[in-house]
Amino acid sequence: VAVGASRVEAPEMTRPVGKYGAWPGALAALQEARKNSLALAEEEGLDQVVAPHPALGPMTGTQWLLFCAAHMERHRKQMAERFGR
């Protein structure tokens, strides 16, 4: 599955339904995730680490970071739409 080619339904346990009732909480959670991703990007050897993605298959740490960046942008747009920002 190519990134952006199709929409994949998230597993129930990963859905934030009702978790962030307002913009400030949702934005703070997204900023914290971004901070953690930036710290991980500074680690050495990310291309040596491989972990499976349920739809895309095995990905290196670098590929995971790139995927997460695109995925976070998708969530940012969803949040802006949901909270009218």
DSSP file (Angstrom, degrees, kcal/mol; ACC not computed):
  #  RESIDUE AA STRUCTURE BP1 BP2  ACC     N-H-->O    O-->H-N    N-H-->O    O-->H-N    TCO  KAPPA ALPHA  PHI   PSI    X-CA   Y-CA   Z-CA
    1    1 A V              0   0    0      0, 0.0     2,-0.2     0, 0.0     3,-0.1   0.000 360.0 360.0 360.0 122.3    0.0    0.0    0.0
    2    2 A A    >>  -     0   0    0      1,-0.1     3,-2.4     2,-0.0     4,-0.6  -0.529 360.0 -97.0 -76.0 142.6    1.5    3.3   -1.0
    3    3 A V  T 34 S+     0   0    0      1,-0.3    -1,-0.1    -2,-0.2     4,-0.1  -0.404 111.8   9.9 -60.6 128.7    1.4    6.1    1.5
    4    4 A G  T 34 S+     0   0    0      2,-0.4    -1,-0.3    -2,-0.1     3,-0.1   0.333 101.1 105.3  84.0  -7.7   -1.6    8.3    0.8
    5    5 A A  T <4 S+     0   0    0     -3,-2.4     2,-0.3     1,-0.2    -2,-0.2   0.838  89.4   4.1 -76.4 -31.9   -2.9    5.8   -1.8
    6    6 A S  S  < S-     0   0    0     -4,-0.6     2,-0.5     2,-0.0    -2,-0.4  -0.979  74.5-109.5-149.5 160.9   -5.7    4.5    0.4
    7    7 A R        -     0   0    0     -2,-0.3     2,-0.5    -3,-0.1    -4,-0.0  -0.805  28.0-159.8 -96.1 131.1   -7.2    5.1    3.8
    8    8 A V        -     0   0    0     -2,-0.5     2,-0.3     0, 0.0    47,-0.0  -0.934  20.4-122.8-111.8 129.8   -6.7    2.4    6.4
    9    9 A E        -     0   0    0     -2,-0.5     3,-0.1     1,-0.1    -2,-0.0  -0.551  28.8-125.7 -72.5 127.9   -9.0    2.2    9.4
   10   10 A A        -     0   0    0     -2,-0.3     5,-0.1     1,-0.1    -1,-0.1  -0.436  31.5 -96.8 -72.4 145.8   -7.1    2.5   12.7
   11   11 A P    >>  -     0   0    0      0, 0.0     3,-2.0     0, 0.0     4,-0.5  -0.320  36.2-112.2 -59.7 147.4   -7.5   -0.2   15.2
   12   12 A E  G >4 S+     0   0    0      1,-0.3     3,-1.4     2,-0.2    -2,-0.1   0.859 114.4  58.0 -49.7 -44.3  -10.1    0.6   17.9
   13   13 A M  G 34 S+     0   0    0      1,-0.3    -1,-0.3     3,-0.1    -3,-0.0   0.665 105.4  50.7 -67.1 -15.5   -7.5    0.9   20.7
   14   14 A T  G <4 S+     0   0    0     -3,-2.0    -1,-0.3     2,-0.0    -2,-0.2   0.474  83.8 107.1 -99.7  -2.7   -5.5    3.6   18.8
   15   15 A R    <<  -     0   0    0     -3,-1.4    -3,-0.0    -4,-0.5     4,-0.0  -0.611  59.8-150.9 -80.7 131.9   -8.5    5.9   18.1
   16   16 A P    >>  +     0   0    0      0, 0.0     3,-2.8     0, 0.0     4,-0.8   0.117  33.6 162.1 -88.2  24.3   -8.5    9.1   20.2
   17   17 A V  T 34 S-     0   0    0      1,-0.3     4,-0.1     2,-0.2    -2,-0.0  -0.205  76.8  -8.7 -52.0 117.3  -12.3    9.4   20.1
   18   18 A G  T 34 S+     0   0    0      2,-0.2    -1,-0.3     1,-0.1     3,-0.3   0.368 105.9 109.8  77.2  -5.6  -13.3   11.7   22.9
   19   19 A K  T <4 S+     0   0    0     -3,-2.8     2,-0.6     1,-0.3    -2,-0.2   0.876  81.6  38.5 -70.5 -37.0   -9.7   11.8   24.3
   20   20 A Y     <  +     0   0    0     -4,-0.8    -1,-0.3     1,-0.1    -2,-0.2  -0.865  65.6 174.3-117.7  96.3   -9.1   15.4   23.3
   21   21 A G        +     0   0    0     -2,-0.6     2,-0.3    -3,-0.3    -1,-0.1   0.645  66.1  30.4 -77.8 -14.6  -12.2   17.4   23.8
   22   22 A A  S  > S-     0   0    0      1,-0.1     4,-1.7     0, 0.0     3,-0.3  -0.953  84.7-104.9-144.5 160.9  -10.7   20.7   22.9
   23   23 A W  H  > S+     0   0    0     -2,-0.3     4,-2.9     1,-0.2     5,-0.3   0.876 111.1  57.9 -53.9 -47.2   -8.0   22.2   20.7
   24   24 A P  H  > S+     0   0    0      0, 0.0     4,-2.4     0, 0.0    -1,-0.2   0.902 108.7  45.1 -57.9 -42.6   -5.4   22.9   23.5
   25   25 A G  H  > S+     0   0    0     -3,-0.3     4,-1.9     2,-0.2    -2,-0.2   0.905 115.3  47.0 -67.1 -41.2   -5.2   19.3   24.7
   26   26 A A  H  X S+     0   0    0     -4,-1.7     4,-2.1     2,-0.2    -1,-0.2   0.917 113.7  48.0 -66.0 -43.7   -5.0   17.9   21.1
   27   27 A L  H  X S+     0   0    0     -4,-2.9     4,-2.6     1,-0.2    -2,-0.2   0.909 110.1  52.1 -65.0 -42.2   -2.3   20.4   20.1
   28   28 A A  H  X S+     0   0    0     -4,-2.4     4,-2.2    -5,-0.3    -1,-0.2   0.900 109.8  49.5 -61.1 -41.2   -0.3   19.7   23.3
   29   29 A A  H  X S+     0   0    0     -4,-1.9     4,-2.1     2,-0.2    -1,-0.2   0.901 111.9  48.1 -65.3 -40.8   -0.4   15.9   22.6
   30   30 A L  H  X S+     0   0    0     -4,-2.1     4,-2.2     2,-0.2    -2,-0.2   0.898 111.2  50.6 -66.3 -40.5    0.7   16.5   19.0
   31   31 A Q  H  X S+     0   0    0     -4,-2.6     4,-2.3     2,-0.2    -2,-0.2   0.883 109.7  50.8 -65.0 -38.5    3.6   18.8   20.1
   32   32 A E  H  X S+     0   0    0     -4,-2.2     4,-2.2     2,-0.2    -2,-0.2   0.912 110.0  49.4 -65.5 -42.2    4.8   16.2   22.6
   33   33 A A  H  X S+     0   0    0     -4,-2.1     4,-2.1     2,-0.2    -2,-0.2   0.894 111.1  50.2 -62.9 -39.8    4.8   13.5   19.9
   34   34 A R  H  X S+     0   0    0     -4,-2.2     4,-2.5     2,-0.2    -2,-0.2   0.911 108.6  52.1 -64.9 -42.3    6.7   15.8   17.6
   35   35 A K  H  X S+     0   0    0     -4,-2.3     4,-2.0     1,-0.2    -2,-0.2   0.919 110.6  48.0 -59.6 -44.3    9.3   16.5   20.3
   36   36 A N  H  X S+     0   0    0     -4,-2.2     4,-2.0     1,-0.2    -1,-0.2   0.876 110.9  51.2 -64.5 -38.1    9.8   12.8   20.9
   37   37 A S  H  X S+     0   0    0     -4,-2.1     4,-2.0     2,-0.2    -2,-0.2   0.899 108.8  50.8 -66.5 -40.8   10.2   12.2   17.2
   38   38 A L  H  X S+     0   0    0     -4,-2.5     4,-0.7     2,-0.2    -2,-0.2   0.886 109.6  50.6 -64.9 -38.0   12.8   14.9   16.9
   39   39 A A  H >< S+     0   0    0     -4,-2.0     3,-0.8     1,-0.2     4,-0.3   0.908 110.4  49.8 -65.1 -41.0   14.8   13.4   19.8
   40   40 A L  H >< S+     0   0    0     -4,-2.0     3,-1.8     1,-0.2    -2,-0.2   0.865 101.6  63.0 -64.7 -35.8   14.6   10.0   18.1
   41   41 A A  H 3< S+     0   0    0     -4,-2.0    -1,-0.2     1,-0.3    -2,-0.2   0.733  96.5  59.7 -62.4 -22.2   15.9   11.5   14.8
   42   42 A E  T << S+     0   0    0     -3,-0.8    -1,-0.3    -4,-0.7    -2,-0.2   0.590  84.1 104.4 -82.2 -10.6   19.1   12.5   16.5
   43   43 A E  S <  S-     0   0    0     -3,-1.8     3,-0.5    -4,-0.3     2,-0.2  -0.400  70.3-127.0 -70.8 147.1   19.9    8.8   17.4
   44   44 A E  S    S+     0   0    0      1,-0.2    -1,-0.1    -2,-0.1    -2,-0.1  -0.634  83.7  32.8 -90.6 153.4   22.5    7.0   15.4
   45   45 A G    >>  +     0   0    0     -2,-0.2     3,-1.6     1,-0.0     4,-0.6   0.658  63.5 141.2  82.1  17.7   21.9    3.7   13.7
   46   46 A L  G >4 S+     0   0    0     -3,-0.5    15,-2.2     1,-0.3     3,-0.8   0.805  70.7  59.6 -63.5 -27.0   18.2    4.2   12.8
   47   47 A D  G 34 S+     0   0    0      1,-0.2    -1,-0.3    14,-0.2    -3,-0.0   0.647  99.8  58.1 -74.4 -12.2   18.8    2.4    9.5
   48   48 A Q  G <4 S+     0   0    0     -3,-1.6     2,-0.5    12,-0.1    -1,-0.2   0.624  92.2  80.8 -88.9 -14.3   20.0   -0.7   11.4
   49   49 A V    <<  -     0   0    0     -3,-0.8    12,-1.5    -4,-0.6     2,-0.4  -0.807  60.4-174.7 -96.5 130.2   16.6   -1.0   13.2
   50   50 A V  E     +A   60   0A   0     -2,-0.5    10,-0.2    10,-0.2    -3,-0.0  -0.990   6.9 170.8-127.0 132.5   13.8   -2.6   11.4
   51   51 A A  E     -A   59   0A   0      8,-2.6     8,-2.1    -2,-0.4     2,-0.2  -0.992  33.0-109.0-138.3 146.0   10.2   -2.9   12.7
   52   52 A P  E     -A   58   0A   0      0, 0.0     3,-0.0     0, 0.0    -2,-0.0  -0.480  17.5-153.5 -79.0 143.0    7.1   -4.1   10.9
   53   53 A H  E  >  -A   57   0A   0      4,-1.8     4,-2.0    -2,-0.2    11,-0.0  -0.937  23.4-128.2-105.3 136.9    4.2   -1.8    9.9
   54   54 A P  T  4 S+     0   0    0      0, 0.0    -1,-0.1     0, 0.0     0, 0.0   0.795 103.8  21.2 -59.2 -29.8    0.9   -3.7    9.6
   55   55 A A  T  4 S+     0   0    0      2,-0.1     0, 0.0   -54,-0.0     0, 0.0   0.740 129.8  41.4-107.1 -30.6    0.1   -2.4    6.1
   56   56 A L  T  4 S-     0   0    0      1,-0.3   -53,-0.0   -54,-0.0    -1,-0.0   0.583  95.9-138.4 -98.6 -11.7    3.5   -1.4    4.7
   57   57 A G  E  <  +A   53   0A   0     -4,-2.0    -4,-1.8     2,-0.0    -1,-0.3  -0.449  58.8   3.4  86.5-162.4    5.7   -4.2    5.9
   58   58 A P  E     +A   52   0A   0      0, 0.0     2,-0.3     0, 0.0    -8,-0.0  -0.329  67.8 179.4 -63.7 135.3    9.2   -4.0    7.4
   59   59 A M  E     -A   51   0A   0     -8,-2.1    -8,-2.6    -2,-0.1     2,-0.1  -0.993  24.4-123.8-136.8 143.6   10.5   -0.4    7.7
   60   60 A T  E  >  -A   50   0A   0     -2,-0.3     4,-2.5   -10,-0.2   -10,-0.2  -0.307  37.0-101.6 -75.3 168.2   13.8    1.0    9.0
   61   61 A G  H  > S+     0   0    0    -15,-2.2     4,-2.2   -12,-1.5   -14,-0.2   0.887 125.2  51.1 -57.8 -39.7   13.9    3.5   11.8
   62   62 A T  H  > S+     0   0    0    -16,-0.4     4,-2.2     2,-0.2    -1,-0.2   0.917 109.5  49.4 -64.6 -43.4   14.5    6.3    9.3
   63   63 A Q  H  > S+     0   0    0      1,-0.2     4,-2.5     2,-0.2    -2,-0.2   0.885 109.3  53.1 -63.3 -37.9   11.5    5.1    7.2
   64   64 A W  H  X S+     0   0    0     -4,-2.5     4,-3.0     2,-0.2    -1,-0.2   0.915 107.9  50.5 -62.3 -43.2    9.4    5.1   10.3
   65   65 A L  H  X S+     0   0    0     -4,-2.2     4,-2.1     2,-0.2    -2,-0.2   0.915 111.9  47.0 -62.3 -42.5   10.4    8.7   11.2
   66   66 A L  H  X S+     0   0    0     -4,-2.2     4,-1.9     2,-0.2    -1,-0.2   0.913 113.4  48.8 -64.8 -42.4    9.5    9.8    7.6
   67   67 A F  H  X S+     0   0    0     -4,-2.5     4,-2.6     1,-0.2    -2,-0.2   0.929 110.9  50.2 -61.2 -45.8    6.2    7.9    7.8
   68   68 A C  H  X S+     0   0    0     -4,-3.0     4,-2.9     1,-0.2    -2,-0.2   0.870 106.8  55.0 -63.3 -37.3    5.4    9.4   11.2
   69   69 A A  H  X S+     0   0    0     -4,-2.1     4,-1.7     2,-0.2    -1,-0.2   0.935 112.2  42.8 -61.3 -46.0    6.1   13.0   10.0
   70   70 A A  H  X S+     0   0    0     -4,-1.9     4,-1.8     1,-0.2    -2,-0.2   0.900 115.0  50.5 -66.3 -39.7    3.6   12.5    7.1
   71   71 A H  H  X S+     0   0    0     -4,-2.6     4,-2.1     1,-0.2    -2,-0.2   0.886 108.1  52.2 -66.7 -39.4    1.1   10.9    9.4
   72   72 A M  H  X S+     0   0    0     -4,-2.9     4,-2.5     1,-0.2    -1,-0.2   0.871 106.5  54.0 -65.2 -35.8    1.4   13.6   12.0
   73   73 A E  H  X S+     0   0    0     -4,-1.7     4,-2.1     2,-0.2    -1,-0.2   0.900 106.8  52.3 -64.2 -39.3    0.7   16.2    9.3
   74   74 A R  H  X S+     0   0    0     -4,-1.8     4,-2.1     1,-0.2    -2,-0.2   0.928 111.0  46.8 -60.2 -44.8   -2.5   14.3    8.4
   75   75 A H  H  X S+     0   0    0     -4,-2.1     4,-2.7     1,-0.2    -2,-0.2   0.863 107.6  56.4 -66.9 -35.5   -3.5   14.4   12.1
   76   76 A R  H  X S+     0   0    0     -4,-2.5     4,-2.4     1,-0.2    -1,-0.2   0.920 109.0  46.9 -60.7 -42.7   -2.8   18.1   12.3
   77   77 A K  H  X S+     0   0    0     -4,-2.1     4,-2.2     2,-0.2    -2,-0.2   0.891 111.3  51.3 -66.3 -39.4   -5.1   18.7    9.4
   78   78 A Q  H  X S+     0   0    0     -4,-2.1     4,-2.8     2,-0.2    -2,-0.2   0.911 110.8  48.8 -62.3 -42.1   -7.8   16.5   11.0
   79   79 A M  H  X S+     0   0    0     -4,-2.7     4,-3.0     2,-0.2     6,-0.2   0.917 109.3  51.7 -64.5 -43.4   -7.5   18.5   14.2
   80   80 A A  H  X>S+     0   0    0     -4,-2.4     5,-2.5     1,-0.2     4,-0.6   0.906 114.0  44.6 -61.0 -40.8   -7.7   21.8   12.4
   81   81 A E  H  <5S+     0   0    0     -4,-2.2     3,-0.4     3,-0.2    -2,-0.2   0.921 115.2  47.5 -67.2 -44.0  -10.9   20.6   10.7
   82   82 A R  H  <5S+     0   0    0     -4,-2.8    -2,-0.2     1,-0.2    -1,-0.2   0.889 122.2  33.8 -66.0 -41.0  -12.4   19.1   13.9
   83   83 A F  H  <5S-     0   0    0     -4,-3.0    -1,-0.2    -5,-0.2    -2,-0.2   0.321 110.0-114.6-101.5   7.4  -11.7   22.2   16.1
   84   84 A G  T  <5       0   0    0     -4,-0.6    -3,-0.2    -3,-0.4    -4,-0.1   0.885 360.0 360.0  67.2  39.5  -12.2   24.8   13.4
   85   85 A R      <       0   0    0     -5,-2.5    -4,-0.2    -6,-0.2    -5,-0.1   0.380 360.0 360.0-111.7 360.0   -8.6   26.1   13.3
